[in-house]
Amino acid sequence: MNMARKSAALLLLVMLVGGCGENATNTDVEVLTQGEAMGETPRAPTMIKDAQGETILVLMHGWRSYDDPCRTVGETAATADYLDHTTRLIACPVGDAGIEDMTQHMQGKLLTVLEGYQLMSIPNPSTL
C-alpha cells in the first residue's frame, strides 16, 4: 500500500476511534504517523501485567514524540476510572524527566503509580 493510502487509512481510523468521539487534530495524526514517516514500524501497544497476569496498563504511542517513554494509555479495569473525554491519560516511567515537564508546561495532573508508571491526565488542547 503506498504512503498516501496508508496515511488516509490511518487518518480515517484516528477519526473513527482515536478520540472516542472527539475530533482528531493534526497533532494527534502527526504523533501517530511520524514514526512511520521516518521509515519506522509503528509501535505495537505494550501490555503491562501484574504478578497475577492481569493486564494493568496498555501503553500506546509516544505522547510528545514517536519514541517518547511517556505514552498514551488504553483502557483496562485499573485505568477506567481515570479516563475522561476532556483529558488524555499518559503514563511515564517513574522518575522520568517528562513527568516534571508535563506537570509544569502542559497542566498535567498526577494521578497514581501503577506497576512502575506514573499516570497523569493532560487536558485536551480544545479544553484549555
DSSP file with accessible surface (Angstrom, degrees, kcal/mol):
  #  RESIDUE AA STRUCTURE BP1 BP2  ACC     N-H-->O    O-->H-N    N-H-->O    O-->H-N    TCO  KAPPA ALPHA  PHI   PSI    X-CA   Y-CA   Z-CA
    1    1 A M              0   0  150      0, 0.0     5,-0.0     0, 0.0     0, 0.0   0.000 360.0 360.0 360.0 132.4    0.0    0.0    0.0
    2    2 A N     >  -     0   0   96      1,-0.1     4,-2.3     4,-0.0     5,-0.2  -0.230 360.0-105.0 -73.3 166.5    1.5    3.4   -0.9
    3    3 A M  H  > S+     0   0   97      1,-0.2     4,-2.7     2,-0.2     5,-0.2   0.868 117.9  53.9 -61.5 -39.3    2.2    6.1    1.7
    4    4 A A  H  > S+     0   0   73      1,-0.2     4,-2.4     2,-0.2    -1,-0.2   0.924 110.9  46.2 -64.3 -40.9   -0.8    8.3    0.7
    5    5 A R  H  > S+     0   0  165      2,-0.2     4,-2.6     1,-0.2    -2,-0.2   0.906 112.7  50.3 -67.6 -40.4   -3.2    5.4    1.1
    6    6 A K  H  X S+     0   0   94     -4,-2.3     4,-2.6     2,-0.2    -2,-0.2   0.929 111.9  47.9 -62.1 -44.2   -1.7    4.4    4.4
    7    7 A S  H  X S+     0   0   51     -4,-2.7     4,-2.6     2,-0.2    -2,-0.2   0.913 112.7  48.1 -63.9 -42.3   -1.9    8.0    5.7
    8    8 A A  H  X S+     0   0   61     -4,-2.4     4,-2.3    -5,-0.2    -2,-0.2   0.922 112.8  48.5 -65.1 -41.5   -5.5    8.3    4.5
    9    9 A A  H  X S+     0   0   52     -4,-2.6     4,-2.4     2,-0.2    -2,-0.2   0.916 112.8  48.1 -64.1 -42.2   -6.4    5.0    6.2
   10   10 A L  H  X S+     0   0   37     -4,-2.6     4,-2.9     2,-0.2     5,-0.2   0.921 110.1  51.9 -66.0 -41.3   -4.7    6.0    9.4
   11   11 A L  H  X S+     0   0   71     -4,-2.6     4,-2.5     2,-0.2    -2,-0.2   0.934 110.3  48.8 -60.3 -44.0   -6.5    9.4    9.4
   12   12 A L  H  X S+     0   0  100     -4,-2.3     4,-2.2     2,-0.2    -2,-0.2   0.936 111.5  49.7 -62.1 -43.4   -9.8    7.6    9.0
   13   13 A L  H  X>S+     0   0   96     -4,-2.4     4,-2.8     1,-0.2     5,-0.9   0.933 111.1  49.1 -61.7 -44.1   -9.0    5.2   11.8
   14   14 A V  I  X>S+     0   0    9     -4,-2.9     4,-0.9     1,-0.2     5,-0.8   0.923 111.9  49.1 -62.0 -42.5   -8.0    8.1   14.1
   15   15 A M  I  <5S+     0   0  104     -4,-2.5     6,-0.2    -5,-0.2    -1,-0.2   0.882 116.0  43.1 -66.7 -34.6  -11.2   10.0   13.3
   16   16 A L  I  <5S-     0   0  119     -4,-2.2     5,-0.2    -5,-0.2    -2,-0.2   0.913 138.4  -1.6 -79.4 -43.9  -13.4    7.0   14.0
   17   17 A V  I ><5S+     0   0   92     -4,-2.8     3,-0.9    -5,-0.2    -3,-0.2   0.614 106.8  86.2-124.4 -17.6  -11.8    5.5   17.1
   18   18 A G  I 3<<S+     0   0   45     -5,-0.9    -3,-0.2    -4,-0.9    -4,-0.1   0.831 102.5  28.2 -62.3 -34.3   -8.8    7.5   18.2
   19   19 A G  T > <S-     0   0   11     -5,-0.8     3,-1.1     3,-0.3    -1,-0.2   0.277 100.0-119.5-115.0  14.1  -10.6   10.2   20.3
   20   20 A C  T <  S-     0   0  119     -3,-0.9    -3,-0.1     1,-0.3     3,-0.1   0.938  94.0 -25.8  49.1  49.4  -13.7    8.3   21.4
   21   21 A G  T 3  S+     0   0   75      1,-0.4    -1,-0.3    -6,-0.2     2,-0.2   0.316 113.9 121.0 100.1  -9.2  -16.0   10.8   19.7
   22   22 A E  S <  S-     0   0   43     -3,-1.1    -1,-0.4     1,-0.1    -3,-0.3  -0.506  71.9-101.4 -83.7 158.3  -13.6   13.7   19.7
   23   23 A N        -     0   0  150     -2,-0.2     2,-0.2    -3,-0.1    -1,-0.1  -0.607  37.2-121.7 -76.3 133.6  -12.4   15.4   16.5
   24   24 A A        -     0   0   32     -2,-0.3     2,-0.2   -13,-0.1    -9,-0.1  -0.545  27.9-152.1 -73.6 141.5   -8.9   14.3   15.5
   25   25 A T     >  -     0   0   60     -2,-0.2     4,-2.0     1,-0.1     5,-0.2  -0.709  28.7-107.8-108.5 166.3   -6.4   17.1   15.2
   26   26 A N  H  > S+     0   0  146     -2,-0.2     4,-2.7     1,-0.2     5,-0.2   0.857 120.7  57.4 -59.1 -34.8   -3.3   17.4   13.1
   27   27 A T  H  > S+     0   0   90      2,-0.2     4,-2.4     1,-0.2    -1,-0.2   0.926 105.1  50.0 -63.6 -43.1   -1.3   17.0   16.2
   28   28 A D  H  > S+     0   0   29      1,-0.2     4,-1.8     2,-0.2    -2,-0.2   0.939 114.2  44.2 -59.5 -47.5   -2.9   13.6   17.0
   29   29 A V  H  X S+     0   0   25     -4,-2.0     4,-2.1     1,-0.2     5,-0.2   0.911 111.0  54.9 -66.1 -39.8   -2.3   12.4   13.5
   30   30 A E  H  X S+     0   0  117     -4,-2.7     4,-2.1     1,-0.2    -2,-0.2   0.933 108.0  48.1 -61.1 -45.0    1.3   13.7   13.5
   31   31 A V  H  < S+     0   0   18     -4,-2.4     4,-0.5     1,-0.2    -1,-0.2   0.921 114.3  47.2 -62.9 -40.2    2.2   11.8   16.7
   32   32 A L  H  < S+     0   0   46     -4,-1.8     4,-0.3    -5,-0.2    -1,-0.2   0.827 121.9  33.7 -71.1 -30.3    0.7    8.6   15.3
   33   33 A T  H  X S+     0   0   28     -4,-2.1     4,-2.5    -5,-0.1     5,-0.2   0.608  90.6  87.7-105.0 -11.0    2.3    8.8   11.9
   34   34 A Q  H  X S+     0   0   43     -4,-2.1     4,-1.4     1,-0.2     6,-0.2   0.874  89.5  52.1 -64.8 -33.3    5.7   10.4   12.5
   35   35 A G  H  4>S+     0   0    0     -4,-0.5     5,-2.7     1,-0.2     3,-0.3   0.937 111.7  46.9 -64.3 -42.0    7.4    7.1   13.2
   36   36 A E  H >45S+     0   0   38     -4,-0.3     3,-2.0     1,-0.2    -2,-0.2   0.902 107.8  56.3 -65.5 -38.6    6.1    5.6   10.0
   37   37 A A  H 3<5S+     0   0   74     -4,-2.5    -1,-0.2     1,-0.3    -2,-0.2   0.805 104.5  53.9 -64.2 -27.2    7.1    8.7    8.1
   38   38 A M  T 3<5S-     0   0  118     -4,-1.4    -1,-0.3    -3,-0.3    -2,-0.2   0.276 126.8-101.9 -89.6  10.7   10.7    8.2    9.3
   39   39 A G  T < 5S+     0   0   71     -3,-2.0     2,-0.2     1,-0.3    -3,-0.2   0.611  80.1 134.3  83.5  10.8   10.6    4.6    8.0
   40   40 A E      < -     0   0   81     -5,-2.7    -1,-0.3    -6,-0.2    -2,-0.1  -0.638  62.3-109.7 -93.3 152.2   10.0    3.0   11.4
   41   41 A T        -     0   0  120     -2,-0.2     3,-0.1    -3,-0.1    -1,-0.0  -0.634  45.1-101.2 -75.5 132.7    7.4    0.3   12.1
   42   42 A P        -     0   0   70      0, 0.0     2,-0.3     0, 0.0    -1,-0.1  -0.280  43.6-104.3 -55.2 141.1    4.6    1.7   14.2
   43   43 A R        -     0   0   84     23,-0.1     3,-0.1     1,-0.1    -8,-0.0  -0.499  30.7-133.6 -72.2 129.8    4.9    0.7   17.8
   44   44 A A        -     0   0   72     -2,-0.3    -1,-0.1     1,-0.1    15,-0.1  -0.520  36.5 -89.2 -77.0 150.0    2.6   -2.0   19.0
   45   45 A P        -     0   0   64      0, 0.0     2,-0.5     0, 0.0    15,-0.2  -0.281  39.7-135.4 -58.0 144.4    0.8   -1.5   22.3
   46   46 A T  E     -A   59   0A  51     13,-2.4    13,-3.0    14,-0.1     2,-0.6  -0.923  10.5-147.0-105.2 127.6    2.7   -2.7   25.3
   47   47 A M  E     -A   58   0A 100     -2,-0.5     2,-0.6    11,-0.2    11,-0.2  -0.849   7.7-161.2 -96.6 122.3    0.8   -4.7   27.9
   48   48 A I  E     -A   57   0A  31      9,-3.0     8,-3.1    -2,-0.6     9,-1.9  -0.927  15.3-167.3-103.8 121.3    2.0   -4.2   31.5
   49   49 A K  E     -A   55   0A 112     -2,-0.6     6,-0.2     6,-0.3     2,-0.1  -0.767  15.0-128.3-111.7 153.9    0.7   -7.1   33.7
   50   50 A D    >   -     0   0   28      4,-2.3     3,-2.0    -2,-0.3    -1,-0.1  -0.241  46.1 -84.0 -85.7-177.6    0.6   -7.5   37.5
   51   51 A A  T 3  S+     0   0   99      1,-0.3    -1,-0.1     2,-0.1    -2,-0.0   0.769 130.0  54.9 -62.5 -25.3    2.0  -10.5   39.4
   52   52 A Q  T 3  S-     0   0  159      2,-0.1    -1,-0.3     1,-0.0    -3,-0.0   0.439 120.2-107.8 -86.9  -1.4   -1.3  -12.4   38.8
   53   53 A G  S <  S+     0   0   42     -3,-2.0     2,-0.3     1,-0.3    -2,-0.1   0.498  71.2 143.0  89.4   4.4   -1.0  -11.9   35.0
   54   54 A E        -     0   0  103      1,-0.1    -4,-2.3    -5,-0.0     2,-0.5  -0.613  58.2-114.2 -79.3 134.7   -3.8   -9.3   34.8
   55   55 A T  E     +A   49   0A  42     -2,-0.3    23,-0.4    -6,-0.2    22,-0.3  -0.577  40.6 170.1 -70.8 119.5   -3.2   -6.5   32.3
   56   56 A I  E     +     0   0A  16     -8,-3.1     2,-0.4    -2,-0.5    -7,-0.2   0.806  63.3  23.2 -97.3 -42.9   -2.9   -3.3   34.3
   57   57 A L  E     -A   48   0A   0     -9,-1.9    -9,-3.0    21,-0.1     2,-0.6  -0.983  53.6-161.5-129.9 141.7   -1.7   -0.9   31.6
   58   58 A V  E     -A   47   0A  22     16,-0.5    16,-3.1    -2,-0.4     2,-0.6  -0.971  20.2-158.2-117.0 107.6   -2.0   -0.8   27.8
   59   59 A L  E     +AB  46  73A   1    -13,-3.0   -13,-2.4    -2,-0.6    14,-0.2  -0.806  14.7 179.8 -92.4 123.3    0.7    1.6   26.6
   60   60 A M  E     -     0   0A  65     12,-3.3   -14,-0.1    -2,-0.6    -1,-0.1   0.281  43.2 -22.2 -96.3-135.6    0.0    3.0   23.2
   61   61 A H  E    S-     0   0A  50      1,-0.1    11,-2.2    10,-0.1    -1,-0.3  -0.229  78.8 -82.4 -77.0 160.5    2.0    5.5   21.1
   62   62 A G  E     - B   0  71A   0      4,-0.7     9,-0.3     9,-0.2    -1,-0.1  -0.297  36.4-141.6 -59.3 145.8    4.6    8.0   22.5
   63   63 A W  S    S+     0   0   41      7,-3.0     8,-0.1     5,-0.1    -1,-0.1   0.972  91.4  18.8 -79.2 -58.3    3.0   11.2   23.8
   64   64 A R  S    S-     0   0   85      6,-0.4     2,-0.3     1,-0.2    -1,-0.1   0.716 137.6  -0.8 -90.4 -19.9    5.3   14.0   22.7
   65   65 A S  S >  S-     0   0   37      5,-0.3     3,-1.5     1,-0.1    -1,-0.2  -0.969  81.9 -92.5-158.4 169.3    7.1   12.1   20.0
   66   66 A Y  T 3  S+     0   0   26     -2,-0.3    -4,-0.7     1,-0.3   -23,-0.1   0.880 124.9  36.3 -56.1 -42.2    7.2    8.7   18.4
   67   67 A D  T 3  S+     0   0  113     -6,-0.1    -1,-0.3    -5,-0.1     4,-0.1   0.227  83.3 137.0-101.4  17.4    9.9    7.4   20.8
   68   68 A D    <   -     0   0    6     -3,-1.5    -5,-0.1     1,-0.2     0, 0.0  -0.404  52.7-143.2 -63.3 130.6    8.8    9.2   23.9
   69   69 A P  S    S+     0   0   60      0, 0.0     2,-0.6     0, 0.0    -1,-0.2   0.748  87.6  81.4 -67.8 -20.5    8.9    6.9   27.0
   70   70 A a  S    S-     0   0    0     22,-0.2    -7,-3.0    20,-0.1    -6,-0.4  -0.773  72.3-178.4 -84.3 122.9    5.7    8.7   28.2
   71   71 A R  E     -BC  62  91A  22     20,-2.6    20,-2.7    -2,-0.6    -9,-0.2  -0.883  31.6-100.6-128.5 154.5    2.9    7.0   26.3
   72   72 A T  E     - C   0  90A  15    -11,-2.2   -12,-3.3    -2,-0.3     2,-0.4  -0.372  42.0-129.6 -68.2 154.3   -0.8    7.3   26.0
   73   73 A V  E     -B   59   0A  14     16,-2.1    16,-0.3   -14,-0.2   -14,-0.2  -0.913  11.6-147.5-116.6 134.4   -2.8    4.7   28.0
   74   74 A G        -     0   0   18    -16,-3.1   -16,-0.5    -2,-0.4     2,-0.3  -0.362  39.0 -78.4 -87.8 174.6   -5.6    2.5   26.8
   75   75 A E        +     0   0  142     -2,-0.1     2,-0.3   -18,-0.1    -1,-0.1  -0.571  55.8 151.3 -83.9 132.4   -8.5    1.3   28.9
   76   76 A T    >>  -     0   0   19     -2,-0.3     4,-1.9   -20,-0.1     3,-0.6  -0.879  61.4 -94.8-138.7 174.4   -8.2   -1.5   31.4
   77   77 A A  T 34 S+     0   0   83    -22,-0.3     4,-0.4    -2,-0.3   -21,-0.1   0.881 126.7  51.7 -60.0 -34.7  -10.0   -2.2   34.7
   78   78 A A  T 34 S+     0   0   33    -23,-0.4    -1,-0.2     1,-0.2   -22,-0.1   0.739 118.5  34.5 -75.4 -22.9   -7.2   -0.4   36.5
   79   79 A T  T X> S+     0   0    0     -3,-0.6     3,-1.9   -23,-0.1     4,-0.8   0.562  88.7  94.8-108.0 -10.0   -7.3    2.7   34.3
   80   80 A A  G >< S+     0   0   34     -4,-1.9     3,-0.9     1,-0.3    -2,-0.1   0.852  82.8  54.7 -55.0 -39.3  -11.1    3.0   33.5
   81   81 A D  G 34 S+     0   0  155     -4,-0.4    -1,-0.3     1,-0.2    -2,-0.1   0.681 107.6  51.6 -71.1 -15.2  -11.8    5.4   36.4
   82   82 A Y  G <4 S+     0   0   81     -3,-1.9    -1,-0.2    -4,-0.0     2,-0.2   0.572  84.8 102.8 -95.5 -13.2   -9.1    7.8   35.1
   83   83 A L    <<  +     0   0   61     -3,-0.9     2,-0.3    -4,-0.8     5,-0.1  -0.546  45.0 167.1 -77.2 139.9  -10.3    8.1   31.5
   84   84 A D    >   -     0   0   79      3,-0.4     3,-1.2    -2,-0.2     5,-0.1  -0.992  43.3-128.4-153.9 140.7  -12.2   11.2   30.6
   85   85 A H  T 3  S+     0   0  143     -2,-0.3    -2,-0.0     1,-0.2    -1,-0.0   0.649 108.6  54.3 -71.0 -11.9  -13.2   12.8   27.3
   86   86 A T  T 3  S+     0   0   45     37,-0.1    38,-2.5    41,-0.0     2,-0.3   0.492 111.7  40.9 -99.0  -4.3  -11.6   16.2   28.3
   87   87 A T  E <  S- D   0 123A  25     -3,-1.2     2,-0.4    36,-0.3    -3,-0.4  -0.901  72.5-124.2-136.6 166.7   -8.2   14.8   29.1
   88   88 A R  E     - D   0 122A  42     34,-2.9    34,-2.3    -2,-0.3     2,-0.6  -0.928  24.2-133.6-109.6 137.5   -5.6   12.4   27.8
   89   89 A L  E     - D   0 121A  10     -2,-0.4   -16,-2.1   -16,-0.3     2,-0.4  -0.827  29.8-177.5 -93.9 123.0   -4.3    9.7   30.1
   90   90 A I  E     -CD  72 120A   0     30,-2.9    30,-2.4    -2,-0.6     2,-0.4  -0.930  14.1-158.2-122.5 144.4   -0.5    9.4   29.9
   91   91 A A  E     -CD  71 119A   0    -20,-2.7   -20,-2.6    -2,-0.4    28,-0.2  -0.991  10.9-178.9-125.3 129.9    1.9    7.0   31.7
   92   92 A a  E     - D   0 118A   0     26,-2.1    26,-3.3    -2,-0.4   -22,-0.2  -0.958  39.3 -98.4-121.4 144.9    5.6    7.8   32.2
   93   93 A P  E >   - D   0 117A  40      0, 0.0     3,-2.4     0, 0.0    24,-0.2  -0.362  56.8 -92.4 -56.8 137.5    8.2    5.5   33.9
   94   94 A V  T 3  S+     0   0   86     22,-2.5    23,-0.0     1,-0.3    19,-0.0  -0.294 114.5  21.9 -54.0 133.1    8.6    6.7   37.5
   95   95 A G  T 3  S+     0   0   75      1,-0.3    -1,-0.3    -3,-0.1     2,-0.1   0.332  86.2 145.1  89.9  -6.2   11.4    9.2   37.7
   96   96 A D    X>  -     0   0   43     -3,-2.4     3,-1.6     1,-0.1     4,-0.6  -0.398  55.5-130.7 -66.4 139.9   11.2   10.2   34.0
   97   97 A A  H 3> S+     0   0   84      1,-0.3     4,-1.7     2,-0.2     3,-0.3   0.755 101.7  73.9 -62.9 -22.7   12.0   13.9   33.4
   98   98 A G  H 3> S+     0   0    2      1,-0.2     4,-2.7     2,-0.2    -1,-0.3   0.788  84.7  65.9 -62.8 -25.8    8.9   14.1   31.2
   99   99 A I  H <> S+     0   0   24     -3,-1.6     4,-2.1     2,-0.2    -1,-0.2   0.959 104.5  42.1 -62.3 -49.7    6.7   14.0   34.3
  100  100 A E  H  X S+     0   0  118     -4,-0.6     4,-2.4    -3,-0.3     5,-0.3   0.917 113.8  53.4 -64.1 -41.9    8.0   17.3   35.6
  101  101 A D  H  X S+     0   0   54     -4,-1.7     4,-2.8     1,-0.2     5,-0.4   0.933 111.5  45.1 -58.6 -45.6    7.8   18.8   32.1
  102  102 A M  H  X S+     0   0    0     -4,-2.7     6,-2.5     1,-0.2     4,-1.3   0.852 113.3  49.0 -72.6 -32.7    4.2   17.8   31.6
  103  103 A T  H  < S+     0   0   49     -4,-2.1     4,-0.3     4,-0.2    -1,-0.2   0.886 120.2  37.4 -72.5 -34.8    3.1   19.0   35.1
  104  104 A Q  H  < S+     0   0  119     -4,-2.4    -2,-0.2    -5,-0.2    -3,-0.2   0.857 131.9  22.8 -83.8 -36.6    4.8   22.4   34.6
  105  105 A H  H  < S+     0   0  137     -4,-2.8    -3,-0.2    -5,-0.3    -2,-0.1   0.592 128.3  37.9-110.2 -14.7    4.1   23.1   30.9
  106  106 A M  S  < S-     0   0   59     -4,-1.3    -3,-0.1    -5,-0.4    -4,-0.1   0.196 103.0-111.9-123.6  14.0    1.1   21.0   29.9
  107  107 A Q        +     0   0  129     -4,-0.3    -4,-0.2     1,-0.2    -3,-0.1   0.828  52.6 178.9  57.7  34.4   -1.1   21.3   33.1
  108  108 A G        -     0   0   11     -6,-2.5     2,-0.5    14,-0.1    14,-0.2  -0.424  17.7-149.8 -67.5 141.2   -0.5   17.6   33.8
  109  109 A K  E     -E  121   0A 135     12,-2.4    12,-2.1    -2,-0.1     2,-0.2  -0.966  14.0-128.9-116.6 121.2   -2.2   16.3   36.9
  110  110 A L  E     +E  120   0A  90     -2,-0.5    10,-0.2    10,-0.2     3,-0.1  -0.490  32.7 169.8 -69.5 135.4   -0.5   13.4   38.8
  111  111 A L  E     -     0   0A  50      8,-2.9     2,-0.3     1,-0.4     9,-0.2   0.816  48.2 -45.1-112.0 -64.4   -3.0   10.6   39.5
  112  112 A T  E     -E  119   0A  44      7,-0.7     7,-3.3     5,-0.0     2,-0.5  -0.961  46.3-106.0-163.1 170.2   -1.4    7.4   40.7
  113  113 A V  E     -E  118   0A  73     -2,-0.3     2,-0.4     5,-0.2     5,-0.2  -0.958  32.4-178.2-111.8 128.2    1.5    4.9   40.2
  114  114 A L  E >   -E  117   0A  35      3,-2.7     3,-1.9    -2,-0.5    -2,-0.0  -0.992  67.2 -25.1-127.8 123.1    0.8    1.6   38.6
  115  115 A E  T 3  S-     0   0  100     -2,-0.4    -1,-0.1     1,-0.3     3,-0.1   0.830 129.2 -42.9  47.0  43.7    3.4   -1.1   38.0
  116  116 A G  T 3  S+     0   0   43      1,-0.2   -22,-2.5   -23,-0.1     2,-0.4   0.561 116.5 110.4  84.4   7.9    6.3    1.4   37.9
  117  117 A Y  E <   -DE  93 114A  52     -3,-1.9    -3,-2.7   -24,-0.2     2,-0.6  -0.968  62.3-137.6-120.0 131.9    4.4    4.0   35.8
  118  118 A Q  E     -DE  92 113A  30    -26,-3.3   -26,-2.1    -2,-0.4     2,-0.4  -0.760  22.3-149.9 -83.2 119.5    3.2    7.4   36.9
  119  119 A L  E     +DE  91 112A   0     -7,-3.3    -8,-2.9    -2,-0.6    -7,-0.7  -0.751  23.1 168.3 -89.3 139.7   -0.2    8.1   35.5
  120  120 A M  E     -DE  90 110A   0    -30,-2.4   -30,-2.9    -2,-0.4     2,-0.4  -0.983  29.5-129.5-146.2 154.9   -1.3   11.6   34.8
  121  121 A S  E     -DE  89 109A  17    -12,-2.1   -12,-2.4    -2,-0.3   -32,-0.2  -0.901  17.3-164.5-106.7 138.3   -4.0   13.4   33.0
  122  122 A I  E     -D   88   0A   6    -34,-2.3   -34,-2.9    -2,-0.4   -14,-0.1  -0.989  26.8-115.3-119.7 125.5   -3.3   16.1   30.4
  123  123 A P  E     -D   87   0A  26      0, 0.0   -36,-0.3     0, 0.0     5,-0.1  -0.305  32.5-110.8 -60.3 140.6   -6.1   18.5   29.3
  124  124 A N    >   -     0   0    4    -38,-2.5     3,-2.1     1,-0.1     4,-0.5  -0.473  28.2-116.3 -63.6 144.9   -7.0   18.2   25.6
  125  125 A P  G >  S+     0   0   93      0, 0.0     3,-1.2     0, 0.0    -1,-0.1   0.856 114.8  60.6 -54.4 -32.8   -6.0   21.3   23.7
  126  126 A S  G 3  S+     0   0  112      1,-0.2   -40,-0.0     0, 0.0    -2,-0.0   0.682 103.0  51.5 -71.1 -15.5   -9.6   22.1   23.0
  127  127 A T  G <         0   0   66     -3,-2.1    -1,-0.2   -41,-0.2   -41,-0.0   0.445 360.0 360.0 -99.4  -2.0  -10.4   22.3   26.8
  128  128 A L    <         0   0  130     -3,-1.2    -4,-0.0    -4,-0.5     0, 0.0  -0.462 360.0 360.0 -79.6 360.0   -7.7   24.8   27.6
